């Protein structure tokens, strides 16, 4: 009898324990469902706010930026200079570079390229010179001009510029200062060294006023002049639409002529 009583007490204890655990799991499930509902509501609210900001941004840009383009704008977190495509450009066999070129690339938080035109300012300075004589030139482009300078190649992609000197550089080592202003008012800056071959005679180039921005109509981004590609004449061969070659009957050997060439010998009974 005592054994049955103890067994009954043990069974009730296990049942109470299981019921307590079930209640805890139900409470956890209800809490998770409540958190999930709140997360869905917060996500929907964030999407609505993002869409409203995109419409407002497109409206403030006076039609220059579409709502779908504003998504790209939010992705931009910085700007960088492609060092492989930045340097002097030699147009002739004489010593010295007559132009300089660079590729500017906006990027996101992961460093990936973002194709977003923006107002751009490029300034070259010579830190080896006195402060009053450090500026070699400054070039300013609006977003429409920058858009037409997009470049994509095996060495990288970005907005490419090939520009003449505004004043003759006195040193071979210059510093490029980049300032990019997006249409939402943010400003991104970066610097990069730029090495050029100094001109022996400043009369070799025709400088332009530093106050006049270079127009896209005057310059077209191109591969550096040091790299030349010679166009080879294309070879054109005419082919018949018939894939089977026509064989002249006169040139076809007769069985008698080919009998001696056959590796099999005919046995006559």
Number of C-alpha atoms within 10 A of each C-alpha: 6 7 8 9 10 10 12 11 12 11 12 11 12 11 12 11 12 12 12 12 12 12 12 12 12 12 12 12 12 12 12 12 12 11 12 12 12 12 12 11 12 12 12 12 12 12 12 12 12 14 16 13 14 21 17 13 21 20 14 13 13 9 10 13 18 15 17 12 15 21 13 13 22 12 17 22 16 19 23 19 21 19 15 10 18 23 23 25 22 19 14 11 8 11 14 21 27 25 19 20 20 24 24 26 24 24 19 16 10 9 14 12 19 19 18 22 25 22 18 22 17 18 16 23 21 21 14 13 12 9 10 6 11 17 20 19 22 21 18 18 18 16 17 13 18 21 18 15 20 19 18 11 8 5 9 14 19 26 23 25 23 21 19 21 20 21 16 21 22 16 15 16 17 22 18 21 17 21 18 24 17 18 20 14 8 12 16 17 14 14 16 16 15 20 16 20 17 18 19 13 10 15 9 14 17 12 15 14 12 16 11 11 14 18 13 16 8 7 13 14 18 12 16 19 18 13 9 8 8 6 6 6 6 6 5 6 6 5 7 8 6 7 7 7 7 7 8 7 8 7 7 9 9 10 9 8 10 9 12 10 9 10 7 8 9 8 5 4 3
